[in-house]
Structure formats: C-alpha cells, structure tokens
Amino acid sequence: MKDYFKMKLWGVSFYKPLFKEELKNVLSTTNEENLVNVLIYCYNKYSDMHPEVLEEVFSEYRRELNKAI
C-alpha cells in the first residue's frame, strides 16, 4: 500500500464520513492484487475507530477480494 494512501486515510480518520469517502477513493484506484493489502492495513489500523465503515466499504469489494486470495 502506498504511503500516500496511508497519509490520506490517517489525515481524515478523525471524521467518519470523510474517512469512508477517502477509503472508497483508495479502493477505486487500487488494483486487485493490492486490495488484500489495503484490507489488512485498514483493519489493523482503524478497526477500533471505524469498524462499521470498514465492514460496509469492504463488503462492496468482497468479490474482488475473493478473486485476489
């Protein structure tokens, strides 16, 4: 996962709606191979702060994640 994406997510992590939109932007620009890396990073870093956002956003990408695994 690129450091740029990590910085952007961290920068908006204090505000749930912005975090959700930025996470969607990150995922839309990430290729299938990196989806798993993004998922792991986000759950490790933000599962305490925004578990419902992670579940909602990543549920939209389950098909792609299953292909990548």
Secondary structure by P-SEA (a helix, b strand, c coil): ccaaaaaaaaaacccaaaaaaaaaaaaaaccccaaaaaaaaaaaccccccaaaaaaaaaaaaaaaaaac
